Amino acid sequence: MAIDPNSLPRDAETLRKIVVDLAEQLDRSVAEQNKYQSLLRELLEAQRNRKSEQLSKEQLKLFEELWKARQPEEASEASRRRDGRRGETARSAR
């Protein structure tokens, strides 16, 4: 995503808040990615290792549904954040 430097607020405090918000979003995103990677590793290991407890088709289906449900939620959350920051940027430029 390209950022127009001219649209950024000139106020250092507002810029600091934006940077902190972005860092927090990144931290949450990385933590969630790590969680999904761990779940995926667990699913793959369970599928490969026939001696371990096997996941049922229902469990795999539930994981798939949760995964798919999370994707639109992330997109709408990112859109809300972007829209909120645009309003903040416009207010601080005044």
PDB file of N, CA, C and O in Angstrom:
ATOM      1  N   MET A   1       0.857  -1.172   0.000  1.00  0.00           N
ATOM      2  CA  MET A   1       0.000   0.000   0.000  1.00  0.00           C
ATOM      3  C   MET A   1       0.903   1.235   0.000  1.00  0.00           C
ATOM      4  O   MET A   1       1.741   1.404   0.885  1.00  0.00           O
ATOM      5  N   ALA A   2       0.725   2.070  -0.976  1.00  0.00           N
ATOM      6  CA  ALA A   2       1.505   3.295  -1.094  1.00  0.00           C
ATOM      7  C   ALA A   2       0.894   4.379  -0.202  1.00  0.00           C
ATOM      8  O   ALA A   2      -0.326   4.516  -0.107  1.00  0.00           O
ATOM      9  N   ILE A   3       1.764   5.133   0.439  1.00  0.00           N
ATOM     10  CA  ILE A   3       1.327   6.227   1.302  1.00  0.00           C
ATOM     11  C   ILE A   3       1.814   7.529   0.693  1.00  0.00           C
ATOM     12  O   ILE A   3       2.998   7.694   0.399  1.00  0.00           O
ATOM     13  N   ASP A   4       0.887   8.442   0.510  1.00  0.00           N
ATOM     14  CA  ASP A   4       1.238   9.763   0.000  1.00  0.00           C
ATOM     15  C   ASP A   4       1.793  10.585   1.164  1.00  0.00           C
ATOM     16  O   ASP A   4       1.054  10.907   2.095  1.00  0.00           O
ATOM     17  N   PRO A   5       3.077  10.928   1.126  1.00  0.00           N
ATOM     18  CA  PRO A   5       3.670  11.688   2.234  1.00  0.00           C
ATOM     19  C   PRO A   5       2.955  13.010   2.500  1.00  0.00           C
ATOM     20  O   PRO A   5       2.955  13.496   3.631  1.00  0.00           O
ATOM     21  N   ASN A   6       2.352  13.590   1.481  1.00  0.00           N
ATOM     22  CA  ASN A   6       1.659  14.864   1.657  1.00  0.00           C
ATOM     23  C   ASN A   6       0.370  14.720   2.458  1.00  0.00           C
ATOM     24  O   ASN A   6      -0.142  15.700   2.999  1.00  0.00           O
ATOM     25  N   SER A   7      -0.161  13.481   2.536  1.00  0.00           N
ATOM     26  CA  SER A   7      -1.412  13.283   3.279  1.00  0.00           C
ATOM     27  C   SER A   7      -1.153  12.991   4.762  1.00  0.00           C
ATOM     28  O   SER A   7      -2.098  12.939   5.550  1.00  0.00           O
ATOM     29  N   LEU A   8       0.104  12.800   5.149  1.00  0.00           N
ATOM     30  CA  LEU A   8       0.428  12.525   6.549  1.00  0.00           C
ATOM     31  C   LEU A   8       0.340  13.799   7.374  1.00  0.00           C
ATOM     32  O   LEU A   8       0.635  14.890   6.884  1.00  0.00           O
ATOM     33  N   PRO A   9      -0.068  13.653   8.630  1.00  0.00           N
ATOM     34  CA  PRO A   9      -0.132  14.835   9.487  1.00  0.00           C
ATOM     35  C   PRO A   9       1.268  15.376   9.771  1.00  0.00           C
ATOM     36  O   PRO A   9       2.243  14.625   9.757  1.00  0.00           O
ATOM     37  N   ARG A  10       1.362  16.654  10.022  1.00  0.00           N
ATOM     38  CA  ARG A  10       2.646  17.289  10.319  1.00  0.00           C
ATOM     39  C   ARG A  10       2.971  17.208  11.817  1.00  0.00           C
ATOM     40  O   ARG A  10       4.124  17.356  12.223  1.00  0.00           O
ATOM     41  N   ASP A  11       1.961  16.978  12.606  1.00  0.00           N
ATOM     42  CA  ASP A  11       2.079  16.918  14.059  1.00  0.00           C
ATOM     43  C   ASP A  11       2.802  15.633  14.480  1.00  0.00           C
ATOM     44  O   ASP A  11       2.356  14.533  14.154  1.00  0.00           O
ATOM     45  N   ALA A  12       3.912  15.773  15.200  1.00  0.00           N
ATOM     46  CA  ALA A  12       4.735  14.629  15.616  1.00  0.00           C
ATOM     47  C   ALA A  12       3.961  13.685  16.536  1.00  0.00           C
ATOM     48  O   ALA A  12       4.129  12.469  16.443  1.00  0.00           O
ATOM     49  N   GLU A  13       3.129  14.211  17.409  1.00  0.00           N
ATOM     50  CA  GLU A  13       2.368  13.367  18.339  1.00  0.00           C
ATOM     51  C   GLU A  13       1.366  12.490  17.585  1.00  0.00           C
ATOM     52  O   GLU A  13       1.201  11.313  17.908  1.00  0.00           O
ATOM     53  N   THR A  14       0.706  13.056  16.592  1.00  0.00           N
ATOM     54  CA  THR A  14      -0.236  12.287  15.785  1.00  0.00           C
ATOM     55  C   THR A  14       0.504  11.204  15.001  1.00  0.00           C
ATOM     56  O   THR A  14       0.034  10.070  14.906  1.00  0.00           O
ATOM     57  N   LEU A  15       1.646  11.554  14.447  1.00  0.00           N
ATOM     58  CA  LEU A  15       2.457  10.566  13.725  1.00  0.00           C
ATOM     59  C   LEU A  15       2.903   9.447  14.671  1.00  0.00           C
ATOM     60  O   LEU A  15       2.892   8.274  14.295  1.00  0.00           O
ATOM     61  N   ARG A  16       3.292   9.806  15.890  1.00  0.00           N
ATOM     62  CA  ARG A  16       3.702   8.810  16.879  1.00  0.00           C
ATOM     63  C   ARG A  16       2.559   7.850  17.178  1.00  0.00           C
ATOM     64  O   ARG A  16       2.776   6.642  17.266  1.00  0.00           O
ATOM     65  N   LYS A  17       1.345   8.371  17.335  1.00  0.00           N
ATOM     66  CA  LYS A  17       0.172   7.527  17.598  1.00  0.00           C
ATOM     67  C   LYS A  17      -0.073   6.571  16.435  1.00  0.00           C
ATOM     68  O   LYS A  17      -0.401   5.404  16.646  1.00  0.00           O
ATOM     69  N   ILE A  18       0.083   7.061  15.221  1.00  0.00           N
ATOM     70  CA  ILE A  18      -0.108   6.211  14.041  1.00  0.00           C
ATOM     71  C   ILE A  18       0.923   5.090  14.024  1.00  0.00           C
ATOM     72  O   ILE A  18       0.586   3.937  13.753  1.00  0.00           O
ATOM     73  N   VAL A  19       2.171   5.422  14.310  1.00  0.00           N
ATOM     74  CA  VAL A  19       3.237   4.409  14.315  1.00  0.00           C
ATOM     75  C   VAL A  19       2.979   3.368  15.407  1.00  0.00           C
ATOM     76  O   VAL A  19       3.134   2.171  15.164  1.00  0.00           O
ATOM     77  N   VAL A  20       2.591   3.805  16.596  1.00  0.00           N
ATOM     78  CA  VAL A  20       2.299   2.873  17.688  1.00  0.00           C
ATOM     79  C   VAL A  20       1.136   1.969  17.304  1.00  0.00           C
ATOM     80  O   VAL A  20       1.185   0.764  17.552  1.00  0.00           O
ATOM     81  N   ASP A  21       0.089   2.531  16.703  1.00  0.00           N
ATOM     82  CA  ASP A  21      -1.065   1.750  16.268  1.00  0.00           C
ATOM     83  C   ASP A  21      -0.653   0.704  15.231  1.00  0.00           C
ATOM     84  O   ASP A  21      -1.069  -0.453  15.306  1.00  0.00           O
ATOM     85  N   LEU A  22       0.160   1.116  14.271  1.00  0.00           N
ATOM     86  CA  LEU A  22       0.623   0.176  13.248  1.00  0.00           C
ATOM     87  C   LEU A  22       1.482  -0.934  13.845  1.00  0.00           C
ATOM     88  O   LEU A  22       1.371  -2.090  13.437  1.00  0.00           O
ATOM     89  N   ALA A  23       2.329  -0.597  14.800  1.00  0.00           N
ATOM     90  CA  ALA A  23       3.174  -1.603  15.460  1.00  0.00           C
ATOM     91  C   ALA A  23       2.309  -2.606  16.228  1.00  0.00           C
ATOM     92  O   ALA A  23       2.582  -3.807  16.204  1.00  0.00           O
ATOM     93  N   GLU A  24       1.266  -2.118  16.910  1.00  0.00           N
ATOM     94  CA  GLU A  24       0.364  -3.013  17.629  1.00  0.00           C
ATOM     95  C   GLU A  24      -0.391  -3.925  16.670  1.00  0.00           C
ATOM     96  O   GLU A  24      -0.571  -5.110  16.947  1.00  0.00           O
ATOM     97  N   GLN A  25      -0.831  -3.373  15.544  1.00  0.00           N
ATOM     98  CA  GLN A  25      -1.515  -4.191  14.539  1.00  0.00           C
ATOM     99  C   GLN A  25      -0.587  -5.275  14.010  1.00  0.00           C
ATOM    100  O   GLN A  25      -0.998  -6.423  13.838  1.00  0.00           O
ATOM    101  N   LEU A  26       0.660  -4.911  13.753  1.00  0.00           N
ATOM    102  CA  LEU A  26       1.637  -5.871  13.258  1.00  0.00           C
ATOM    103  C   LEU A  26       1.884  -6.977  14.284  1.00  0.00           C
ATOM    104  O   LEU A  26       1.955  -8.154  13.933  1.00  0.00           O
ATOM    105  N   ASP A  27       2.014  -6.592  15.544  1.00  0.00           N
ATOM    106  CA  ASP A  27       2.210  -7.588  16.605  1.00  0.00           C
ATOM    107  C   ASP A  27       1.044  -8.573  16.667  1.00  0.00           C
ATOM    108  O   ASP A  27       1.250  -9.782  16.771  1.00  0.00           O
ATOM    109  N   ARG A  28      -0.179  -8.049  16.604  1.00  0.00           N
ATOM    110  CA  ARG A  28      -1.359  -8.929  16.632  1.00  0.00           C
ATOM    111  C   ARG A  28      -1.382  -9.841  15.418  1.00  0.00           C
ATOM    112  O   ARG A  28      -1.690 -11.028  15.526  1.00  0.00           O
ATOM    113  N   SER A  29      -1.055  -9.284  14.274  1.00  0.00           N
ATOM    114  CA  SER A  29      -1.055 -10.070  13.040  1.00  0.00           C
ATOM    115  C   SER A  29      -0.017 -11.185  13.089  1.00  0.00           C
ATOM    116  O   SER A  29      -0.302 -12.315  12.692  1.00  0.00           O
ATOM    117  N   VAL A  30       1.171 -10.881  13.568  1.00  0.00           N
ATOM    118  CA  VAL A  30       2.230 -11.892  13.669  1.00  0.00           C
ATOM    119  C   VAL A  30       1.830 -12.972  14.671  1.00  0.00           C
ATOM    120  O   VAL A  30       2.047 -14.157  14.420  1.00  0.00           O
ATOM    121  N   ALA A  31       1.250 -12.578  15.801  1.00  0.00           N
ATOM    122  CA  ALA A  31       0.817 -13.557  16.801  1.00  0.00           C
ATOM    123  C   ALA A  31      -0.250 -14.477  16.223  1.00  0.00           C
ATOM    124  O   ALA A  31      -0.231 -15.685  16.457  1.00  0.00           O
ATOM    125  N   GLU A  32      -1.178 -13.901  15.467  1.00  0.00           N
ATOM    126  CA  GLU A  32      -2.228 -14.716  14.859  1.00  0.00           C
ATOM    127  C   GLU A  32      -1.658 -15.643  13.789  1.00  0.00           C
ATOM    128  O   GLU A  32      -2.069 -16.798  13.685  1.00  0.00           O
ATOM    129  N   GLN A  33      -0.724 -15.149  13.002  1.00  0.00           N
ATOM    130  CA  GLN A  33      -0.076 -15.997  12.004  1.00  0.00           C
ATOM    131  C   GLN A  33       0.644 -17.157  12.674  1.00  0.00           C
ATOM    132  O   GLN A  33       0.567 -18.295  12.210  1.00  0.00           O
ATOM    133  N   ASN A  34       1.340 -16.869  13.759  1.00  0.00           N
ATOM    134  CA  ASN A  34       2.036 -17.924  14.490  1.00  0.00           C
ATOM    135  C   ASN A  34       1.061 -18.969  15.014  1.00  0.00           C
ATOM    136  O   ASN A  34       1.350 -20.165  14.981  1.00  0.00           O
ATOM    137  N   LYS A  35      -0.097 -18.516  15.498  1.00  0.00           N
ATOM    138  CA  LYS A  35      -1.110 -19.437  16.002  1.00  0.00           C
ATOM    139  C   LYS A  35      -1.602 -20.344  14.874  1.00  0.00           C
ATOM    140  O   LYS A  35      -1.714 -21.557  15.049  1.00  0.00           O
ATOM    141  N   TYR A  36      -1.897 -19.744  13.711  1.00  0.00           N
ATOM    142  CA  TYR A  36      -2.383 -20.546  12.582  1.00  0.00           C
ATOM    143  C   TYR A  36      -1.298 -21.490  12.059  1.00  0.00           C
ATOM    144  O   TYR A  36      -1.597 -22.619  11.671  1.00  0.00           O
ATOM    145  N   GLN A  37      -0.051 -21.039  12.047  1.00  0.00           N
ATOM    146  CA  GLN A  37       1.037 -21.916  11.610  1.00  0.00           C
ATOM    147  C   GLN A  37       1.171 -23.103  12.546  1.00  0.00           C
ATOM    148  O   GLN A  37       1.389 -24.230  12.103  1.00  0.00           O
ATOM    149  N   SER A  38       1.041 -22.852  13.826  1.00  0.00           N
ATOM    150  CA  SER A  38       1.119 -23.923  14.811  1.00  0.00           C
ATOM    151  C   SER A  38      -0.023 -24.918  14.615  1.00  0.00           C
ATOM    152  O   SER A  38       0.193 -26.130  14.634  1.00  0.00           O
ATOM    153  N   LEU A  39      -1.233 -24.404  14.427  1.00  0.00           N
ATOM    154  CA  LEU A  39      -2.381 -25.282  14.175  1.00  0.00           C
ATOM    155  C   LEU A  39      -2.191 -26.086  12.904  1.00  0.00           C
ATOM    156  O   LEU A  39      -2.498 -27.278  12.863  1.00  0.00           O
ATOM    157  N   LEU A  40      -1.692 -25.442  11.879  1.00  0.00           N
ATOM    158  CA  LEU A  40      -1.478 -26.135  10.616  1.00  0.00           C
ATOM    159  C   LEU A  40      -0.422 -27.223  10.777  1.00  0.00           C
ATOM    160  O   LEU A  40      -0.593 -28.334  10.276  1.00  0.00           O
ATOM    161  N   ARG A  41       0.678 -26.907  11.480  1.00  0.00           N
ATOM    162  CA  ARG A  41       1.709 -27.922  11.737  1.00  0.00           C
ATOM    163  C   ARG A  41       1.116 -29.106  12.489  1.00  0.00           C
ATOM    164  O   ARG A  41       1.404 -30.262  12.180  1.00  0.00           O
ATOM    165  N   GLU A  42       0.286 -28.802  13.479  1.00  0.00           N
ATOM    166  CA  GLU A  42      -0.357 -29.852  14.267  1.00  0.00           C
ATOM    167  C   GLU A  42      -1.268 -30.712  13.393  1.00  0.00           C
ATOM    168  O   GLU A  42      -1.270 -31.938  13.504  1.00  0.00           O
ATOM    169  N   LEU A  43      -2.031 -30.067  12.535  1.00  0.00           N
ATOM    170  CA  LEU A  43      -2.913 -30.811  11.630  1.00  0.00           C
ATOM    171  C   LEU A  43      -2.116 -31.692  10.675  1.00  0.00           C
ATOM    172  O   LEU A  43      -2.459 -32.855  10.459  1.00  0.00           O
ATOM    173  N   LEU A  44      -1.065 -31.141  10.112  1.00  0.00           N
ATOM    174  CA  LEU A  44      -0.243 -31.914   9.180  1.00  0.00           C
ATOM    175  C   LEU A  44       0.448 -33.082   9.881  1.00  0.00           C
ATOM    176  O   LEU A  44       0.527 -34.184   9.337  1.00  0.00           O
ATOM    177  N   GLU A  45       0.940 -32.835  11.079  1.00  0.00           N
ATOM    178  CA  GLU A  45       1.597 -33.902  11.847  1.00  0.00           C
ATOM    179  C   GLU A  45       0.601 -35.003  12.182  1.00  0.00           C
ATOM    180  O   GLU A  45       0.921 -36.188  12.082  1.00  0.00           O
ATOM    181  N   ALA A  46      -0.594 -34.618  12.575  1.00  0.00           N
ATOM    182  CA  ALA A  46      -1.624 -35.609  12.895  1.00  0.00           C
ATOM    183  C   ALA A  46      -1.986 -36.428  11.658  1.00  0.00           C
ATOM    184  O   ALA A  46      -2.263 -37.624  11.750  1.00  0.00           O
ATOM    185  N   GLN A  47      -1.978 -35.775  10.514  1.00  0.00           N
ATOM    186  CA  GLN A  47      -2.314 -36.466   9.273  1.00  0.00           C
ATOM    187  C   GLN A  47      -1.196 -37.434   8.874  1.00  0.00           C
ATOM    188  O   GLN A  47      -1.477 -38.521   8.369  1.00  0.00           O
ATOM    189  N   ARG A  48       0.056 -37.056   9.094  1.00  0.00           N
ATOM    190  CA  ARG A  48       1.197 -37.906   8.724  1.00  0.00           C
ATOM    191  C   ARG A  48       1.407 -39.053   9.696  1.00  0.00           C
ATOM    192  O   ARG A  48       1.711 -40.175   9.290  1.00  0.00           O
ATOM    193  N   ASN A  49       1.245 -38.773  10.961  1.00  0.00           N
ATOM    194  CA  ASN A  49       1.557 -39.748  11.995  1.00  0.00           C
ATOM    195  C   ASN A  49       0.320 -40.580  12.306  1.00  0.00           C
ATOM    196  O   ASN A  49      -0.544 -40.145  13.068  1.00  0.00           O
ATOM    197  N   ARG A  50       0.228 -41.746  11.737  1.00  0.00           N
ATOM    198  CA  ARG A  50      -0.955 -42.596  11.896  1.00  0.00           C
ATOM    199  C   ARG A  50      -1.096 -43.162  13.306  1.00  0.00           C
ATOM    200  O   ARG A  50      -2.199 -43.541  13.698  1.00  0.00           O
ATOM    201  N   LYS A  51      -0.008 -43.230  14.081  1.00  0.00           N
ATOM    202  CA  LYS A  51      -0.076 -43.803  15.423  1.00  0.00           C
ATOM    203  C   LYS A  51      -0.630 -42.806  16.438  1.00  0.00           C
ATOM    204  O   LYS A  51      -1.120 -43.194  17.499  1.00  0.00           O
ATOM    205  N   SER A  52      -0.549 -41.520  16.102  1.00  0.00           N
ATOM    206  CA  SER A  52      -1.048 -40.522  17.049  1.00  0.00           C
ATOM    207  C   SER A  52      -2.557 -40.401  16.922  1.00  0.00           C
ATOM    208  O   SER A  52      -3.181 -40.999  16.045  1.00  0.00           O
ATOM    209  N   GLU A  53      -3.112 -39.623  17.806  1.00  0.00           N
ATOM    210  CA  GLU A  53      -4.550 -39.396  17.755  1.00  0.00           C
ATOM    211  C   GLU A  53      -4.904 -38.764  16.415  1.00  0.00           C
ATOM    212  O   GLU A  53      -4.270 -37.797  15.994  1.00  0.00           O
ATOM    213  N   GLN A  54      -5.888 -39.296  15.765  1.00  0.00           N
ATOM    214  CA  GLN A  54      -6.288 -38.795  14.459  1.00  0.00           C
ATOM    215  C   GLN A  54      -7.387 -37.736  14.614  1.00  0.00           C
ATOM    216  O   GLN A  54      -8.258 -37.836  15.478  1.00  0.00           O
ATOM    217  N   LEU A  55      -7.314 -36.737  13.762  1.00  0.00           N
ATOM    218  CA  LEU A  55      -8.371 -35.729  13.731  1.00  0.00           C
ATOM    219  C   LEU A  55      -9.484 -36.233  12.824  1.00  0.00           C
ATOM    220  O   LEU A  55      -9.236 -36.796  11.758  1.00  0.00           O
ATOM    221  N   SER A  56     -10.689 -36.023  13.262  1.00  0.00           N
ATOM    222  CA  SER A  56     -11.828 -36.464  12.465  1.00  0.00           C
ATOM    223  C   SER A  56     -12.051 -35.501  11.309  1.00  0.00           C
ATOM    224  O   SER A  56     -11.531 -34.385  11.299  1.00  0.00           O
ATOM    225  N   LYS A  57     -12.821 -35.948  10.350  1.00  0.00           N
ATOM    226  CA  LYS A  57     -13.176 -35.086   9.218  1.00  0.00           C
ATOM    227  C   LYS A  57     -13.935 -33.858   9.714  1.00  0.00           C
ATOM    228  O   LYS A  57     -13.811 -32.772   9.147  1.00  0.00           O
ATOM    229  N   GLU A  58     -14.723 -34.036  10.776  1.00  0.00           N
ATOM    230  CA  GLU A  58     -15.477 -32.911  11.340  1.00  0.00           C
ATOM    231  C   GLU A  58     -14.530 -31.864  11.936  1.00  0.00           C
ATOM    232  O   GLU A  58     -14.755 -30.663  11.793  1.00  0.00           O
ATOM    233  N   GLN A  59     -13.465 -32.332  12.609  1.00  0.00           N
ATOM    234  CA  GLN A  59     -12.495 -31.396  13.180  1.00  0.00           C
ATOM    235  C   GLN A  59     -11.775 -30.619  12.073  1.00  0.00           C
ATOM    236  O   GLN A  59     -11.574 -29.409  12.183  1.00  0.00           O
ATOM    237  N   LEU A  60     -11.393 -31.320  11.018  1.00  0.00           N
ATOM    238  CA  LEU A  60     -10.731 -30.659   9.893  1.00  0.00           C
ATOM    239  C   LEU A  60     -11.673 -29.647   9.235  1.00  0.00           C
ATOM    240  O   LEU A  60     -11.251 -28.551   8.864  1.00  0.00           O
ATOM    241  N   LYS A  61     -12.940 -30.015   9.092  1.00  0.00           N
ATOM    242  CA  LYS A  61     -13.936 -29.127   8.489  1.00  0.00           C
ATOM    243  C   LYS A  61     -14.126 -27.883   9.360  1.00  0.00           C
ATOM    244  O   LYS A  61     -14.235 -26.773   8.839  1.00  0.00           O
ATOM    245  N   LEU A  62     -14.166 -28.062  10.675  1.00  0.00           N
ATOM    246  CA  LEU A  62     -14.324 -26.935  11.583  1.00  0.00           C
ATOM    247  C   LEU A  62     -13.139 -25.975  11.457  1.00  0.00           C
ATOM    248  O   LEU A  62     -13.318 -24.758  11.409  1.00  0.00           O
ATOM    249  N   PHE A  63     -11.937 -26.530  11.406  1.00  0.00           N
ATOM    250  CA  PHE A  63     -10.748 -25.695  11.239  1.00  0.00           C
ATOM    251  C   PHE A  63     -10.846 -24.900   9.939  1.00  0.00           C
ATOM    252  O   PHE A  63     -10.550 -23.705   9.915  1.00  0.00           O
ATOM    253  N   GLU A  64     -11.257 -25.554   8.871  1.00  0.00           N
ATOM    254  CA  GLU A  64     -11.386 -24.887   7.570  1.00  0.00           C
ATOM    255  C   GLU A  64     -12.421 -23.761   7.642  1.00  0.00           C
ATOM    256  O   GLU A  64     -12.192 -22.672   7.114  1.00  0.00           O
ATOM    257  N   GLU A  65     -13.554 -24.018   8.292  1.00  0.00           N
ATOM    258  CA  GLU A  65     -14.592 -22.990   8.418  1.00  0.00           C
ATOM    259  C   GLU A  65     -14.105 -21.798   9.228  1.00  0.00           C
ATOM    260  O   GLU A  65     -14.364 -20.648   8.874  1.00  0.00           O
ATOM    261  N   LEU A  66     -13.396 -22.082  10.324  1.00  0.00           N
ATOM    262  CA  LEU A  66     -12.857 -20.984  11.140  1.00  0.00           C
ATOM    263  C   LEU A  66     -11.846 -20.170  10.356  1.00  0.00           C
ATOM    264  O   LEU A  66     -11.830 -18.942  10.439  1.00  0.00           O
ATOM    265  N   TRP A  67     -11.010 -20.846   9.600  1.00  0.00           N
ATOM    266  CA  TRP A  67      -9.992 -20.180   8.781  1.00  0.00           C
ATOM    267  C   TRP A  67     -10.661 -19.252   7.759  1.00  0.00           C
ATOM    268  O   TRP A  67     -10.276 -18.092   7.614  1.00  0.00           O
ATOM    269  N   LYS A  68     -11.661 -19.778   7.060  1.00  0.00           N
ATOM    270  CA  LYS A  68     -12.343 -18.983   6.028  1.00  0.00           C
ATOM    271  C   LYS A  68     -13.125 -17.827   6.651  1.00  0.00           C
ATOM    272  O   LYS A  68     -13.188 -16.742   6.072  1.00  0.00           O
ATOM    273  N   ALA A  69     -13.716 -18.046   7.816  1.00  0.00           N
ATOM    274  CA  ALA A  69     -14.499 -16.993   8.467  1.00  0.00           C
ATOM    275  C   ALA A  69     -13.600 -15.855   8.924  1.00  0.00           C
ATOM    276  O   ALA A  69     -14.033 -14.703   8.957  1.00  0.00           O
ATOM    277  N   ARG A  70     -12.376 -16.155   9.271  1.00  0.00           N
ATOM    278  CA  ARG A  70     -11.442 -15.143   9.775  1.00  0.00           C
ATOM    279  C   ARG A  70     -10.976 -14.205   8.667  1.00  0.00           C
ATOM    280  O   ARG A  70     -10.712 -13.032   8.934  1.00  0.00           O
ATOM    281  N   GLN A  71     -10.870 -14.681   7.453  1.00  0.00           N
ATOM    282  CA  GLN A  71     -10.348 -13.865   6.352  1.00  0.00           C
ATOM    283  C   GLN A  71     -11.202 -12.622   6.094  1.00  0.00           C
ATOM    284  O   GLN A  71     -10.646 -11.524   6.061  1.00  0.00           O
ATOM    285  N   PRO A  72     -12.528 -12.733   5.909  1.00  0.00           N
ATOM    286  CA  PRO A  72     -13.326 -11.508   5.693  1.00  0.00           C
ATOM    287  C   PRO A  72     -13.302 -10.585   6.908  1.00  0.00           C
ATOM    288  O   PRO A  72     -13.351  -9.365   6.758  1.00  0.00           O
ATOM    289  N   GLU A  73     -13.228 -11.152   8.096  1.00  0.00           N
ATOM    290  CA  GLU A  73     -13.176 -10.352   9.316  1.00  0.00           C
ATOM    291  C   GLU A  73     -11.911  -9.502   9.339  1.00  0.00           C
ATOM    292  O   GLU A  73     -11.965  -8.328   9.705  1.00  0.00           O
ATOM    293  N   GLU A  74     -10.776 -10.077   8.953  1.00  0.00           N
ATOM    294  CA  GLU A  74      -9.515  -9.328   8.918  1.00  0.00           C
ATOM    295  C   GLU A  74      -9.586  -8.196   7.898  1.00  0.00           C
ATOM    296  O   GLU A  74      -9.111  -7.091   8.158  1.00  0.00           O
ATOM    297  N   ALA A  75     -10.180  -8.473   6.738  1.00  0.00           N
ATOM    298  CA  ALA A  75     -10.272  -7.453   5.690  1.00  0.00           C
ATOM    299  C   ALA A  75     -11.142  -6.288   6.149  1.00  0.00           C
ATOM    300  O   ALA A  75     -10.787  -5.131   5.923  1.00  0.00           O
ATOM    301  N   SER A  76     -12.282  -6.574   6.793  1.00  0.00           N
ATOM    302  CA  SER A  76     -13.156  -5.489   7.234  1.00  0.00           C
ATOM    303  C   SER A  76     -12.521  -4.710   8.376  1.00  0.00           C
ATOM    304  O   SER A  76     -12.707  -3.497   8.469  1.00  0.00           O
ATOM    305  N   GLU A  77     -11.769  -5.386   9.254  1.00  0.00           N
ATOM    306  CA  GLU A  77     -11.083  -4.702  10.348  1.00  0.00           C
ATOM    307  C   GLU A  77     -10.018  -3.756   9.808  1.00  0.00           C
ATOM    308  O   GLU A  77      -9.886  -2.629  10.287  1.00  0.00           O
ATOM    309  N   ALA A  78      -9.263  -4.206   8.818  1.00  0.00           N
ATOM    310  CA  ALA A  78      -8.228  -3.363   8.215  1.00  0.00           C
ATOM    311  C   ALA A  78      -8.866  -2.153   7.545  1.00  0.00           C
ATOM    312  O   ALA A  78      -8.328  -1.048   7.621  1.00  0.00           O
ATOM    313  N   SER A  79     -10.002  -2.346   6.893  1.00  0.00           N
ATOM    314  CA  SER A  79     -10.698  -1.253   6.232  1.00  0.00           C
ATOM    315  C   SER A  79     -11.185  -0.230   7.253  1.00  0.00           C
ATOM    316  O   SER A  79     -11.073   0.975   7.027  1.00  0.00           O
ATOM    317  N   ARG A  80     -11.731  -0.711   8.389  1.00  0.00           N
ATOM    318  CA  ARG A  80     -12.205   0.214   9.433  1.00  0.00           C
ATOM    319  C   ARG A  80     -11.042   1.026   9.986  1.00  0.00           C
ATOM    320  O   ARG A  80     -11.182   2.225  10.226  1.00  0.00           O
ATOM    321  N   ARG A  81      -9.902   0.387  10.189  1.00  0.00           N
ATOM    322  CA  ARG A  81      -8.743   1.105  10.717  1.00  0.00           C
ATOM    323  C   ARG A  81      -8.282   2.171   9.734  1.00  0.00           C
ATOM    324  O   ARG A  81      -7.984   3.300  10.121  1.00  0.00           O
ATOM    325  N   ARG A  82      -8.226   1.798   8.450  1.00  0.00           N
ATOM    326  CA  ARG A  82      -7.794   2.746   7.427  1.00  0.00           C
ATOM    327  C   ARG A  82      -8.736   3.934   7.390  1.00  0.00           C
ATOM    328  O   ARG A  82      -8.286   5.079   7.343  1.00  0.00           O
ATOM    329  N   ASP A  83     -10.058   3.676   7.411  1.00  0.00           N
ATOM    330  CA  ASP A  83     -11.034   4.761   7.367  1.00  0.00           C
ATOM    331  C   ASP A  83     -10.913   5.650   8.596  1.00  0.00           C
ATOM    332  O   ASP A  83     -11.035   6.870   8.487  1.00  0.00           O
ATOM    333  N   GLY A  84     -10.677   5.064   9.756  1.00  0.00           N
ATOM    334  CA  GLY A  84     -10.525   5.843  10.988  1.00  0.00           C
ATOM    335  C   GLY A  84      -9.299   6.720  10.954  1.00  0.00           C
ATOM    336  O   GLY A  84      -9.329   7.855  11.428  1.00  0.00           O
ATOM    337  N   ARG A  85      -8.218   6.204  10.396  1.00  0.00           N
ATOM    338  CA  ARG A  85      -6.975   6.978  10.324  1.00  0.00           C
ATOM    339  C   ARG A  85      -7.110   8.111   9.321  1.00  0.00           C
ATOM    340  O   ARG A  85      -6.549   9.186   9.527  1.00  0.00           O
ATOM    341  N   ARG A  86      -7.839   7.889   8.250  1.00  0.00           N
ATOM    342  CA  ARG A  86      -8.037   8.973   7.278  1.00  0.00           C
ATOM    343  C   ARG A  86      -8.734  10.155   7.949  1.00  0.00           C
ATOM    344  O   ARG A  86      -8.374  11.311   7.726  1.00  0.00           O
ATOM    345  N   GLY A  87      -9.735   9.847   8.772  1.00  0.00           N
ATOM    346  CA  GLY A  87     -10.440  10.916   9.481  1.00  0.00           C
ATOM    347  C   GLY A  87      -9.522  11.642  10.442  1.00  0.00           C
ATOM    348  O   GLY A  87      -9.582  12.864  10.576  1.00  0.00           O
ATOM    349  N   GLU A  88      -8.657  10.863  11.120  1.00  0.00           N
ATOM    350  CA  GLU A  88      -7.706  11.458  12.052  1.00  0.00           C
ATOM    351  C   GLU A  88      -6.729  12.338  11.310  1.00  0.00           C
ATOM    352  O   GLU A  88      -6.407  13.433  11.771  1.00  0.00           O
ATOM    353  N   THR A  89      -6.249  11.878  10.161  1.00  0.00           N
ATOM    354  CA  THR A  89      -5.294  12.634   9.349  1.00  0.00           C
ATOM    355  C   THR A  89      -5.927  13.945   8.885  1.00  0.00           C
ATOM    356  O   THR A  89      -5.294  15.000   8.931  1.00  0.00           O
ATOM    357  N   ALA A  90      -7.169  13.872   8.442  1.00  0.00           N
ATOM    358  CA  ALA A  90      -7.846  15.073   7.963  1.00  0.00           C
ATOM    359  C   ALA A  90      -8.035  16.078   9.097  1.00  0.00           C
ATOM    360  O   ALA A  90      -7.877  17.283   8.902  1.00  0.00           O
ATOM    361  N   ARG A  91      -8.378  15.566  10.297  1.00  0.00           N
ATOM    362  CA  ARG A  91      -8.567  16.479  11.435  1.00  0.00           C
ATOM    363  C   ARG A  91      -7.264  17.132  11.857  1.00  0.00           C
ATOM    364  O   ARG A  91      -7.241  18.317  12.192  1.00  0.00           O
ATOM    365  N   SER A  92      -6.180  16.370  11.843  1.00  0.00           N
ATOM    366  CA  SER A  92      -4.911  16.924  12.319  1.00  0.00           C
ATOM    367  C   SER A  92      -4.282  17.882  11.304  1.00  0.00           C
ATOM    368  O   SER A  92      -3.451  18.710  11.679  1.00  0.00           O
ATOM    369  N   ALA A  93      -4.659  17.786  10.040  1.00  0.00           N
ATOM    370  CA  ALA A  93      -4.101  18.661   9.019  1.00  0.00           C
ATOM    371  C   ALA A  93      -4.712  20.058   9.082  1.00  0.00           C
ATOM    372  O   ALA A  93      -4.176  21.013   8.520  1.00  0.00           O
ATOM    373  N   ARG A  94      -5.835  20.156   9.774  1.00  0.00           N
ATOM    374  CA  ARG A  94      -6.533  21.463   9.846  1.00  0.00           C
ATOM    375  C   ARG A  94      -5.822  22.439  10.717  1.00  0.00           C
ATOM    376  O   ARG A  94      -6.279  23.571  10.878  1.00  0.00           O
TER     377      ARG A  94
END
